[in-house]
Every structure is written in C-alpha cells, then in structure tokens.
C-alpha cells in the first residue's frame, strides 16, 4: 500500500494538478492525505460568509476523495513569501512525521504564483532524506493558470516525464472541480471545466490513453 501526501498551496491545486491520480490511488487501496498550506483571512477583505463557504467546499472535496486526513495550516493565502521559511519547514515537518508518506505530490517550483514556489521549497527542505527517510518519491504536478503562464524565457517550463492514466477517473475529477465554484469559471478562463478536460485529453494523447495527468519526477529512491 502506498501512502500519499498531496501538498496544495491553496484548495483546488490538488484537484487541478492530480485529482484523477488521487482517485486512482484511493481505488487501489492506498492512503491519501491532503495538506493545505494556506487559508482565507479577514485581513484580505473576505467576509465570514465567504470563509465559511470555503470551509464547506473543503469539506465536500475531502469527502469526494475520501481523504484519510486533511491538514490546513493558517498561513494567509497570497502572502506565504512574507513568513519565515523556517516556520513553514517546521510545520511541514510536523505533518510529515505524523503521516510518514512514501509519495509526495508537490506544486511546481516554477509556477508563476509565488505561494507555489514557497511551498515547494519549504517541503523539499522538510522532506530531505535524512529528515524523512520514509519518503521515497517526489513528484511535481502542473496547475492550470500557474504552470503555463510564466513569461520568463529563462524559466524552466513544465516538461513532464511521468504520465498517469486517469481515463476511468475523468468524470469524477471534473465533478470535483465543479465543487470549487468560486475558482472554476466559464471558458476561456484557464481554470474552466473545458480547460481541465482539454488538458486531460492532451496529456492522454502524449501517452496513448484517453485521459492522463502528468508530473515531473523530482527524485525516487528504489
């Protein structure tokens, strides 16, 4: 049995990046755990109603995947670069030690959203092999509206080398996407059901299946 931890800078990243893969893990009898690195905060102008709605969505999404655990840290979304890296690493280490996953799914280091880079760097530090010897596989997922939007010609663009056949989980992934009604909008918005579906088809065509999700394998210990 594989024990998986998906690390999401924000709720919806886990679904956009590896929702089908998580569902496939669960169907195979694996443990799946969700770490959400940030939260909405009144200081950003969010109302109590908006914050409550986000909490309701997280609960719905968690039930849809049947996560074995959900951990949400209280860092303010969009401001992760203002926190001490050491504090983030410490909180991530606590989560790792409690779950002891063997597989990590991380946001891509070169996504345009700074929160994604901060989370990636902190988790890589927290999961060094001499600190977390139980982790054997690190993969980075792609996030629509983040992984493909860099304008820096020197940026390392997302170039996957691992593909997961999620053909049987396409509809379920799209259904979970729709739970995020505050984040998923009409086409041609990049986080639309049409865009998510098209990405599944594109990645599937790259590996000769109906639908796939793709990853960059960062490190694997065999």
C-alpha positions as CSV (number, residue, x, y, z in Angstrom):
1,X,0.0,0.0,0.0
2,X,1.2,3.5,-0.9
3,X,0.8,6.3,1.5
4,X,0.4,9.6,-0.4
5,X,0.6,13.2,0.7
6,X,-0.5,15.9,-1.7
7,X,0.7,19.4,-0.8
8,X,-1.6,22.2,-2.0
9,X,-0.7,25.8,-1.6
10,X,-4.4,26.5,-1.9
11,X,-7.6,24.4,-2.1
12,X,-8.2,23.4,-5.7
13,X,-4.5,22.9,-6.6
14,X,-4.7,19.3,-5.6
15,X,-7.6,18.7,-7.9
16,X,-6.3,20.6,-10.8
17,X,-2.9,19.0,-10.5
18,X,-3.6,15.4,-9.6
19,X,-7.2,14.9,-8.8
20,X,-7.5,11.8,-11.1
21,X,-4.3,10.4,-9.7
22,X,-5.5,10.8,-6.2
23,X,-8.8,9.0,-7.1
24,X,-6.8,6.2,-8.7
25,X,-4.6,5.8,-5.6
26,X,-7.7,5.6,-3.4
27,X,-9.3,3.0,-5.7
28,X,-6.1,0.9,-5.4
29,X,-6.5,0.9,-1.6
30,X,-3.7,3.5,-1.0
31,X,-3.9,6.1,1.8
32,X,-4.3,9.6,0.6
33,X,-3.6,12.7,2.7
34,X,-4.2,16.4,1.9
35,X,-2.0,19.2,3.3
36,X,-3.4,22.7,2.5
37,X,-0.7,25.3,3.2
38,X,-2.9,28.4,3.4
39,X,-6.3,29.8,4.3
40,X,-8.5,32.8,3.6
41,X,-8.3,35.6,6.1
42,X,-10.5,38.6,7.0
43,X,-7.4,40.8,6.6
44,X,-7.8,40.2,2.8
45,X,-11.3,41.5,2.8
46,X,-13.1,38.2,2.9
47,X,-16.4,38.1,4.8
48,X,-17.3,35.5,7.4
49,X,-19.7,34.1,4.8
50,X,-17.0,33.7,2.2
51,X,-14.7,32.0,4.7
52,X,-17.5,29.7,5.8
53,X,-18.3,28.8,2.2
54,X,-14.6,27.9,1.6
55,X,-14.6,25.6,4.6
56,X,-17.8,24.0,3.3
57,X,-16.2,23.4,-0.1
58,X,-13.1,21.9,1.5
59,X,-15.3,19.5,3.5
60,X,-17.2,18.5,0.3
61,X,-13.9,17.9,-1.6
62,X,-12.5,15.9,1.2
63,X,-15.5,13.6,1.3
64,X,-15.4,13.2,-2.5
65,X,-11.8,11.9,-2.4
66,X,-12.3,10.1,0.9
67,X,-9.0,11.6,2.2
68,X,-7.6,9.7,5.2
69,X,-6.6,13.1,6.7
70,X,-6.8,16.8,5.9
71,X,-4.5,19.3,7.4
72,X,-5.0,23.0,6.8
73,X,-2.3,25.4,8.0
74,X,-3.2,29.0,8.9
75,X,-0.9,30.9,6.7
76,X,-2.6,33.7,4.7
77,X,-3.1,32.8,1.1
78,X,-1.1,35.0,-1.3
79,X,1.3,36.0,1.4
80,X,3.4,32.9,2.0
81,X,6.5,34.7,1.0
82,X,6.2,37.0,4.0
83,X,6.6,34.2,6.5
84,X,9.8,32.7,7.9
85,X,10.9,29.8,5.8
86,X,12.0,28.0,9.0
87,X,8.4,28.3,10.4
88,X,7.0,26.8,7.2
89,X,9.5,24.0,7.2
90,X,8.8,23.2,10.9
91,X,5.0,23.0,10.2
92,X,5.6,20.8,7.2
93,X,7.9,18.5,9.2
94,X,5.2,18.0,11.8
95,X,2.8,17.0,9.1
96,X,5.3,14.6,7.5
97,X,6.2,13.0,10.8
98,X,2.6,12.4,11.7
99,X,1.7,10.9,8.3
100,X,5.0,9.4,7.2
101,X,4.1,9.3,3.5
102,X,6.2,7.5,0.9
103,X,5.0,9.6,-2.0
104,X,4.8,13.4,-2.2
105,X,2.9,15.4,-4.8
106,X,4.1,19.0,-4.8
107,X,3.3,22.2,-6.7
108,X,5.8,23.0,-9.5
109,X,8.7,25.2,-8.3
110,X,8.5,27.5,-11.4
111,X,4.7,28.2,-11.2
112,X,4.0,31.9,-11.5
113,X,2.2,32.1,-8.2
114,X,4.8,32.9,-5.5
115,X,2.9,30.7,-3.0
116,X,3.6,27.7,-5.1
117,X,7.4,28.3,-5.1
118,X,7.4,28.9,-1.4
119,X,5.5,25.7,-0.6
120,X,7.8,23.7,-3.0
121,X,11.0,25.0,-1.4
122,X,9.8,24.5,2.1
123,X,8.6,21.0,1.6
124,X,11.7,20.0,-0.2
125,X,13.7,21.2,2.8
126,X,11.3,19.4,5.2
127,X,11.5,16.1,3.3
128,X,15.2,15.8,3.0
129,X,16.0,12.1,3.1
130,X,18.0,12.3,6.3
131,X,15.0,14.0,7.9
132,X,12.2,12.0,6.3
133,X,13.6,8.6,5.3
134,X,10.1,7.2,4.7
135,X,9.6,9.5,1.7
136,X,10.7,7.6,-1.4
137,X,9.2,9.5,-4.3
138,X,8.8,13.2,-5.0
139,X,6.6,14.4,-8.0
140,X,5.6,17.9,-9.1
141,X,2.2,18.4,-10.6
142,X,1.0,21.1,-13.0
143,X,-1.6,23.7,-12.1
144,X,-3.7,25.3,-14.8
145,X,-3.3,29.1,-14.7
146,X,0.0,28.8,-12.9
147,X,2.4,26.3,-14.5
148,X,1.9,27.6,-18.1
149,X,1.7,31.3,-17.5
150,X,5.3,32.3,-17.0
151,X,6.7,34.9,-19.4
152,X,10.3,34.5,-18.3
153,X,12.1,32.9,-21.3
154,X,14.7,31.5,-18.9
155,X,12.1,29.8,-16.7
156,X,12.1,26.0,-16.5
157,X,8.8,25.3,-18.1
158,X,6.8,22.2,-17.0
159,X,8.1,19.3,-19.0
160,X,6.6,16.1,-17.6
161,X,8.3,12.7,-17.6
162,X,5.6,10.7,-15.7
163,X,2.1,10.2,-17.0
164,X,-0.8,8.6,-15.1
165,X,-3.7,7.0,-17.0
166,X,-6.8,8.5,-15.3
167,X,-9.3,7.7,-18.1
168,X,-11.6,6.0,-15.6
169,X,-11.5,9.0,-13.3
170,X,-12.0,11.8,-15.8
171,X,-15.7,12.4,-14.9
172,X,-15.1,12.2,-11.2
173,X,-12.2,14.8,-11.4
174,X,-14.4,17.2,-13.4
175,X,-17.2,16.8,-10.9
176,X,-14.9,17.7,-8.0
177,X,-13.6,20.7,-10.0
178,X,-17.2,22.0,-10.1
179,X,-17.3,22.0,-6.3
180,X,-14.9,24.9,-6.5
181,X,-17.5,27.2,-7.8
182,X,-15.5,30.3,-6.5
183,X,-12.4,29.2,-8.5
184,X,-13.7,27.5,-11.7
185,X,-15.2,29.8,-14.2
186,X,-16.6,29.7,-17.8
187,X,-14.3,29.0,-20.8
188,X,-11.9,30.6,-21.9
189,X,-10.9,31.2,-18.3
190,X,-7.9,28.9,-17.7
191,X,-9.5,27.2,-14.7
192,X,-12.6,26.1,-16.6
193,X,-14.0,22.6,-16.8
194,X,-13.3,22.8,-20.6
195,X,-9.7,23.6,-20.0
196,X,-9.2,20.9,-17.4
197,X,-10.9,18.4,-19.7
198,X,-8.7,19.5,-22.6
199,X,-5.6,19.1,-20.5
200,X,-6.6,15.6,-19.6
201,X,-7.1,14.8,-23.3
202,X,-3.8,16.4,-24.3
203,X,-1.7,14.6,-21.7
204,X,-3.6,11.4,-22.6
205,X,-2.6,11.8,-26.3
206,X,1.0,12.2,-25.2
207,X,1.0,8.7,-23.7
208,X,-1.7,6.9,-25.9
209,X,-4.6,6.8,-23.4
210,X,-7.9,8.6,-23.2
211,X,-7.0,10.9,-20.3
212,X,-3.9,11.4,-18.3
213,X,-2.3,13.6,-15.7
214,X,1.4,14.4,-15.9
215,X,4.2,15.0,-13.4
216,X,7.8,15.8,-13.2
217,X,9.6,13.1,-11.2
218,X,12.0,15.0,-9.0
219,X,13.5,12.2,-7.0
220,X,12.9,8.5,-6.4
221,X,14.6,6.0,-4.1
222,X,14.2,2.4,-5.1
